[in-house]
């Protein structure tokens, strides 16, 4: 009987790990980016479920109408605890999302009885199966996976923004993983603001000492995971026969941090970061087109949906800042259509 029960548990665990579980959170302003991410995951051929905590009713309504096969939409009211609601008035919308990140991970693990879940920022885009990264993590025998910023030296913000990026993080629901997650939940509930203060910044600086503070932490080594505007200058991006490569590694995901798009057809790819022509043409232009196409999908179920567009600042100060960006070679604003 014990052997049979153990065998069944092991088979269930193997099945769960075969089906990759991801979670994220966003509101209607980030819905188009999140749908690009969702479809990019589908296109890799990964077998997955994406659990989404919807931070407003419109995002929930649209997702429910779209009826995406591999997505579970969770109402904010089902997720929010008394503990979170107590600190919500003290935080901006962004700060509250950061506060909630570890709580979303724990909620999904507990509610859906998962053995493992990976948190994804909603502005990622996948170009190959994330199982490539998760295989490295599982081979390490660790319980938590974190990813470094890997800043290009010129853009190094480790001191204020953190060594590691809250963008792709995996937690196992074992003793070590849950210990780390509970500690992070507690810290973010206590303090989580969009400013550098006493060695803290948002939910992110808390990760700096995890490899020393906790057992079972693995830092991702695979170069094709965690490519972003703050580090892409270090790498050679090229198109292979069937996939994109970063140096010799297949690109798994790119983080389209701070991407803005305007109703006039112009897109601001990455404020303050240098992007070469290969990066612009192979990554950013295709991402911009994918974003615009997503609106066609959304409008089939919500014809009046018009969220996600940035508002153009036309003040003289904004024009002066953009002129300075042009002088520094980091303007990065292009017309997509």
NUMARGU-183402 format. One record per residue (C-alpha): residue number from 1; y, x, z; residue in one letter. Coordinates in steps of 0.2 Angstrom, whole numbers, always signed. Example, Ala and Ser with C-alpha at 12.3 -4.5 7.8 and 13.67 -1.06 7.14 Angstrom:
PT / num / v / u / w / residu
PT / 1 / -22 / +62 / +39 / A .
PT / 2 / -5 / +68 / +36 / S .
***
This chain:
PT / num / v / u / w / residu
PT / 1 / +0 / +0 / +0 / X .
PT / 2 / +12 / +14 / +4 / X .
PT / 3 / +8 / +23 / -12 / X .
PT / 4 / +11 / +7 / -22 / X .
PT / 5 / +27 / +4 / -14 / X .
PT / 6 / +33 / +22 / -16 / X .
PT / 7 / +28 / +21 / -34 / X .
PT / 8 / +37 / +5 / -37 / X .
PT / 9 / +53 / +13 / -29 / X .
PT / 10 / +52 / +28 / -40 / X .
PT / 11 / +50 / +18 / -56 / X .
PT / 12 / +65 / +8 / -51 / X .
PT / 13 / +75 / +24 / -48 / X .
PT / 14 / +70 / +31 / -65 / X .
PT / 15 / +74 / +15 / -74 / X .
PT / 16 / +91 / +15 / -66 / X .
PT / 17 / +95 / +33 / -70 / X .
PT / 18 / +89 / +29 / -88 / X .
PT / 19 / +102 / +15 / -89 / X .
PT / 20 / +118 / +24 / -85 / X .
PT / 21 / +130 / +14 / -73 / X .
PT / 22 / +149 / +17 / -74 / X .
PT / 23 / +163 / +9 / -65 / X .
PT / 24 / +182 / +8 / -68 / X .
PT / 25 / +197 / -3 / -63 / X .
PT / 26 / +212 / -8 / -73 / X .
PT / 27 / +225 / -22 / -76 / X .
PT / 28 / +230 / -31 / -93 / X .
PT / 29 / +242 / -16 / -97 / X .
PT / 30 / +227 / -4 / -98 / X .
PT / 31 / +215 / -17 / -105 / X .
PT / 32 / +217 / -10 / -123 / X .
PT / 33 / +213 / +8 / -118 / X .
PT / 34 / +198 / +2 / -108 / X .
PT / 35 / +191 / -7 / -122 / X .
PT / 36 / +193 / +8 / -133 / X .
PT / 37 / +183 / +18 / -120 / X .
PT / 38 / +170 / +4 / -119 / X .
PT / 39 / +167 / +4 / -138 / X .
PT / 40 / +167 / +23 / -138 / X .
PT / 41 / +153 / +23 / -126 / X .
PT / 42 / +143 / +10 / -136 / X .
PT / 43 / +146 / +21 / -152 / X .
PT / 44 / +137 / +36 / -143 / X .
PT / 45 / +121 / +26 / -142 / X .
PT / 46 / +121 / +27 / -123 / X .
PT / 47 / +111 / +14 / -113 / X .
PT / 48 / +124 / +9 / -100 / X .
PT / 49 / +133 / -5 / -90 / X .
PT / 50 / +151 / -3 / -86 / X .
PT / 51 / +157 / -12 / -70 / X .
PT / 52 / +175 / -17 / -70 / X .
PT / 53 / +186 / -22 / -56 / X .
PT / 54 / +200 / -32 / -65 / X .
PT / 55 / +217 / -30 / -56 / X .
PT / 56 / +225 / -45 / -63 / X .
PT / 57 / +219 / -63 / -69 / X .
PT / 58 / +223 / -59 / -88 / X .
PT / 59 / +212 / -44 / -89 / X .
PT / 60 / +198 / -54 / -81 / X .
PT / 61 / +201 / -69 / -93 / X .
PT / 62 / +200 / -59 / -108 / X .
PT / 63 / +185 / -49 / -103 / X .
PT / 64 / +176 / -65 / -99 / X .
PT / 65 / +180 / -73 / -116 / X .
PT / 66 / +175 / -57 / -125 / X .
PT / 67 / +157 / -58 / -117 / X .
PT / 68 / +154 / -39 / -120 / X .
PT / 69 / +135 / -36 / -118 / X .
PT / 70 / +136 / -20 / -107 / X .
PT / 71 / +151 / -25 / -96 / X .
PT / 72 / +152 / -34 / -79 / X .
PT / 73 / +170 / -40 / -75 / X .
PT / 74 / +173 / -42 / -56 / X .
PT / 75 / +188 / -53 / -50 / X .
PT / 76 / +200 / -43 / -39 / X .
PT / 77 / +198 / -56 / -25 / X .
PT / 78 / +179 / -53 / -24 / X .
PT / 79 / +182 / -34 / -22 / X .
PT / 80 / +197 / -33 / -10 / X .
PT / 81 / +193 / -31 / +8 / X .
PT / 82 / +204 / -35 / +23 / X .
PT / 83 / +206 / -16 / +25 / X .
PT / 84 / +213 / -14 / +8 / X .
PT / 85 / +224 / -30 / +9 / X .
PT / 86 / +232 / -23 / +25 / X .
PT / 87 / +239 / -7 / +16 / X .
PT / 88 / +243 / -16 / -1 / X .
PT / 89 / +261 / -20 / +3 / X .
PT / 90 / +264 / -2 / +7 / X .
PT / 91 / +259 / +5 / -10 / X .
PT / 92 / +266 / +4 / -27 / X .
PT / 93 / +254 / -4 / -41 / X .
PT / 94 / +249 / +14 / -46 / X .
PT / 95 / +247 / +20 / -28 / X .
PT / 96 / +236 / +4 / -24 / X .
PT / 97 / +225 / +8 / -39 / X .
PT / 98 / +222 / +26 / -33 / X .
PT / 99 / +219 / +19 / -15 / X .
PT / 100 / +206 / +8 / -22 / X .
PT / 101 / +196 / +20 / -33 / X .
PT / 102 / +183 / +26 / -20 / X .
PT / 103 / +182 / +8 / -13 / X .
PT / 104 / +178 / +2 / -31 / X .
PT / 105 / +164 / +15 / -32 / X .
PT / 106 / +157 / +10 / -15 / X .
PT / 107 / +158 / -9 / -20 / X .
PT / 108 / +148 / -6 / -36 / X .
PT / 109 / +135 / +4 / -27 / X .
PT / 110 / +132 / -8 / -13 / X .
PT / 111 / +135 / -25 / -23 / X .
PT / 112 / +123 / -21 / -37 / X .
PT / 113 / +111 / -10 / -27 / X .
PT / 114 / +113 / +5 / -38 / X .
PT / 115 / +106 / +23 / -35 / X .
PT / 116 / +120 / +31 / -44 / X .
PT / 117 / +137 / +27 / -52 / X .
PT / 118 / +150 / +36 / -62 / X .
PT / 119 / +168 / +32 / -60 / X .
PT / 120 / +178 / +33 / -77 / X .
PT / 121 / +197 / +33 / -79 / X .
PT / 122 / +201 / +19 / -92 / X .
PT / 123 / +210 / +31 / -104 / X .
PT / 124 / +195 / +41 / -108 / X .
PT / 125 / +187 / +41 / -125 / X .
PT / 126 / +169 / +46 / -128 / X .
PT / 127 / +163 / +56 / -143 / X .
PT / 128 / +145 / +60 / -137 / X .
PT / 129 / +133 / +53 / -124 / X .
PT / 130 / +139 / +56 / -106 / X .
PT / 131 / +121 / +58 / -101 / X .
PT / 132 / +124 / +76 / -107 / X .
PT / 133 / +135 / +79 / -92 / X .
PT / 134 / +124 / +69 / -80 / X .
PT / 135 / +109 / +79 / -85 / X .
PT / 136 / +118 / +94 / -79 / X .
PT / 137 / +122 / +85 / -63 / X .
PT / 138 / +104 / +79 / -60 / X .
PT / 139 / +97 / +96 / -63 / X .
PT / 140 / +109 / +104 / -50 / X .
PT / 141 / +101 / +93 / -36 / X .
PT / 142 / +118 / +88 / -30 / X .
PT / 143 / +124 / +71 / -24 / X .
PT / 144 / +142 / +71 / -31 / X .
PT / 145 / +149 / +77 / -47 / X .
PT / 146 / +167 / +82 / -49 / X .
PT / 147 / +177 / +89 / -64 / X .
PT / 148 / +190 / +103 / -64 / X .
PT / 149 / +207 / +101 / -72 / X .
PT / 150 / +204 / +118 / -80 / X .
PT / 151 / +222 / +119 / -83 / X .
PT / 152 / +229 / +130 / -97 / X .
PT / 153 / +238 / +143 / -86 / X .
PT / 154 / +256 / +138 / -93 / X .
PT / 155 / +252 / +120 / -87 / X .
PT / 156 / +244 / +124 / -70 / X .
PT / 157 / +248 / +111 / -58 / X .
PT / 158 / +233 / +114 / -46 / X .
PT / 159 / +245 / +117 / -31 / X .
PT / 160 / +253 / +99 / -32 / X .
PT / 161 / +241 / +89 / -42 / X .
PT / 162 / +224 / +96 / -37 / X .
PT / 163 / +210 / +108 / -43 / X .
PT / 164 / +199 / +93 / -48 / X .
PT / 165 / +203 / +77 / -58 / X .
PT / 166 / +198 / +60 / -53 / X .
PT / 167 / +193 / +55 / -71 / X .
PT / 168 / +174 / +57 / -72 / X .
PT / 169 / +165 / +57 / -55 / X .
PT / 170 / +147 / +53 / -50 / X .
PT / 171 / +140 / +48 / -34 / X .
PT / 172 / +122 / +46 / -29 / X .
PT / 173 / +119 / +32 / -15 / X .
PT / 174 / +110 / +45 / -4 / X .
PT / 175 / +115 / +52 / +13 / X .
PT / 176 / +126 / +66 / +6 / X .
PT / 177 / +134 / +56 / -8 / X .
PT / 178 / +139 / +41 / +4 / X .
PT / 179 / +145 / +53 / +17 / X .
PT / 180 / +158 / +61 / +5 / X .
PT / 181 / +162 / +44 / -2 / X .
PT / 182 / +166 / +36 / +15 / X .
PT / 183 / +177 / +51 / +20 / X .
PT / 184 / +186 / +49 / +4 / X .
PT / 185 / +188 / +30 / +6 / X .
PT / 186 / +195 / +33 / +24 / X .
PT / 187 / +208 / +46 / +18 / X .
PT / 188 / +214 / +35 / +4 / X .
PT / 189 / +216 / +20 / +15 / X .
PT / 190 / +226 / +31 / +27 / X .
PT / 191 / +237 / +39 / +14 / X .
PT / 192 / +238 / +38 / -5 / X .
PT / 193 / +255 / +40 / -13 / X .
PT / 194 / +262 / +46 / -29 / X .
PT / 195 / +270 / +61 / -21 / X .
PT / 196 / +265 / +78 / -15 / X .
PT / 197 / +266 / +78 / +4 / X .
PT / 198 / +257 / +89 / +17 / X .
PT / 199 / +245 / +96 / +5 / X .
PT / 200 / +241 / +78 / -2 / X .
PT / 201 / +244 / +70 / -18 / X .
PT / 202 / +237 / +52 / -22 / X .
PT / 203 / +218 / +51 / -21 / X .
PT / 204 / +216 / +68 / -30 / X .
PT / 205 / +221 / +82 / -19 / X .
PT / 206 / +208 / +76 / -6 / X .
PT / 207 / +195 / +84 / -18 / X .
PT / 208 / +201 / +102 / -17 / X .
PT / 209 / +190 / +108 / -3 / X .
PT / 210 / +175 / +97 / -6 / X .
PT / 211 / +163 / +111 / -12 / X .
PT / 212 / +167 / +119 / +5 / X .
PT / 213 / +168 / +104 / +16 / X .
PT / 214 / +152 / +95 / +10 / X .
PT / 215 / +135 / +98 / +5 / X .
PT / 216 / +128 / +92 / -12 / X .
PT / 217 / +144 / +94 / -23 / X .
PT / 218 / +142 / +100 / -41 / X .
PT / 219 / +157 / +105 / -51 / X .
PT / 220 / +154 / +101 / -70 / X .
PT / 221 / +151 / +117 / -80 / X .
PT / 222 / +149 / +109 / -97 / X .
PT / 223 / +165 / +113 / -108 / X .
PT / 224 / +164 / +97 / -118 / X .
PT / 225 / +167 / +86 / -103 / X .
PT / 226 / +185 / +85 / -96 / X .
PT / 227 / +195 / +90 / -111 / X .
PT / 228 / +213 / +84 / -109 / X .
PT / 229 / +231 / +88 / -114 / X .
PT / 230 / +233 / +100 / -100 / X .
PT / 231 / +219 / +111 / -106 / X .
PT / 232 / +216 / +108 / -124 / X .
PT / 233 / +227 / +123 / -129 / X .
PT / 234 / +213 / +135 / -123 / X .
PT / 235 / +200 / +128 / -135 / X .
PT / 236 / +195 / +128 / -153 / X .
PT / 237 / +193 / +110 / -159 / X .
PT / 238 / +183 / +107 / -175 / X .
PT / 239 / +174 / +94 / -184 / X .
PT / 240 / +155 / +97 / -187 / X .
PT / 241 / +143 / +89 / -198 / X .
PT / 242 / +142 / +74 / -187 / X .
PT / 243 / +152 / +77 / -171 / X .
PT / 244 / +167 / +85 / -164 / X .
PT / 245 / +166 / +102 / -156 / X .
PT / 246 / +176 / +111 / -142 / X .
PT / 247 / +172 / +129 / -145 / X .
PT / 248 / +153 / +128 / -148 / X .
PT / 249 / +150 / +113 / -136 / X .
PT / 250 / +149 / +95 / -143 / X .
PT / 251 / +164 / +86 / -136 / X .
PT / 252 / +159 / +72 / -124 / X .
PT / 253 / +175 / +65 / -119 / X .
PT / 254 / +194 / +67 / -120 / X .
PT / 255 / +206 / +61 / -107 / X .
PT / 256 / +221 / +53 / -116 / X .
PT / 257 / +233 / +55 / -101 / X .
PT / 258 / +251 / +48 / -102 / X .
PT / 259 / +248 / +41 / -120 / X .
PT / 260 / +262 / +29 / -124 / X .
PT / 261 / +263 / +18 / -139 / X .
PT / 262 / +278 / +7 / -145 / X .
PT / 263 / +280 / -9 / -155 / X .
PT / 264 / +290 / +1 / -169 / X .
PT / 265 / +273 / +10 / -173 / X .
PT / 266 / +277 / +26 / -165 / X .
PT / 267 / +265 / +34 / -153 / X .
PT / 268 / +270 / +47 / -139 / X .
PT / 269 / +254 / +57 / -138 / X .
PT / 270 / +256 / +69 / -123 / X .
PT / 271 / +273 / +72 / -116 / X .
PT / 272 / +276 / +90 / -111 / X .
PT / 273 / +260 / +97 / -118 / X .
PT / 274 / +258 / +107 / -134 / X .
PT / 275 / +246 / +100 / -146 / X .
PT / 276 / +240 / +109 / -162 / X .
PT / 277 / +237 / +100 / -179 / X .
PT / 278 / +218 / +99 / -177 / X .
PT / 279 / +220 / +90 / -160 / X .
PT / 280 / +233 / +78 / -167 / X .
PT / 281 / +223 / +74 / -182 / X .
PT / 282 / +206 / +74 / -175 / X .
PT / 283 / +209 / +66 / -158 / X .
PT / 284 / +226 / +58 / -156 / X .
PT / 285 / +228 / +49 / -173 / X .
PT / 286 / +211 / +42 / -173 / X .
PT / 287 / +214 / +36 / -155 / X .
PT / 288 / +230 / +28 / -159 / X .
PT / 289 / +222 / +18 / -174 / X .
PT / 290 / +208 / +13 / -162 / X .
PT / 291 / +221 / +6 / -150 / X .
PT / 292 / +229 / -4 / -163 / X .
PT / 293 / +212 / -11 / -169 / X .
PT / 294 / +208 / -17 / -152 / X .
PT / 295 / +222 / -29 / -152 / X .
PT / 296 / +214 / -38 / -166 / X .
PT / 297 / +198 / -40 / -155 / X .
PT / 298 / +209 / -46 / -141 / X .
PT / 299 / +219 / -58 / -151 / X .
PT / 300 / +203 / -67 / -157 / X .
PT / 301 / +201 / -74 / -139 / X .
PT / 302 / +219 / -72 / -132 / X .
PT / 303 / +231 / -74 / -147 / X .
PT / 304 / +247 / -72 / -137 / X .
PT / 305 / +241 / -56 / -128 / X .
PT / 306 / +255 / -43 / -129 / X .
PT / 307 / +252 / -31 / -115 / X .
PT / 308 / +250 / -12 / -115 / X .
PT / 309 / +265 / -8 / -126 / X .
PT / 310 / +278 / +5 / -119 / X .
PT / 311 / +296 / +0 / -117 / X .
PT / 312 / +308 / +12 / -127 / X .
PT / 313 / +321 / +20 / -116 / X .
PT / 314 / +337 / +21 / -127 / X .
PT / 315 / +349 / +29 / -114 / X .
PT / 316 / +357 / +45 / -118 / X .
PT / 317 / +347 / +54 / -104 / X .
PT / 318 / +331 / +49 / -113 / X .
PT / 319 / +338 / +55 / -130 / X .
PT / 320 / +343 / +72 / -121 / X .
PT / 321 / +325 / +73 / -114 / X .
PT / 322 / +317 / +70 / -130 / X .
PT / 323 / +328 / +83 / -139 / X .
PT / 324 / +323 / +96 / -126 / X .
PT / 325 / +305 / +92 / -129 / X .
PT / 326 / +308 / +95 / -148 / X .
PT / 327 / +316 / +112 / -144 / X .
PT / 328 / +301 / +116 / -133 / X .
PT / 329 / +289 / +111 / -147 / X .
PT / 330 / +281 / +97 / -137 / X .
PT / 331 / +289 / +81 / -144 / X .
PT / 332 / +272 / +74 / -150 / X .
PT / 333 / +279 / +58 / -156 / X .
PT / 334 / +271 / +52 / -172 / X .
PT / 335 / +271 / +36 / -182 / X .
PT / 336 / +254 / +29 / -184 / X .
PT / 337 / +257 / +14 / -195 / X .
***
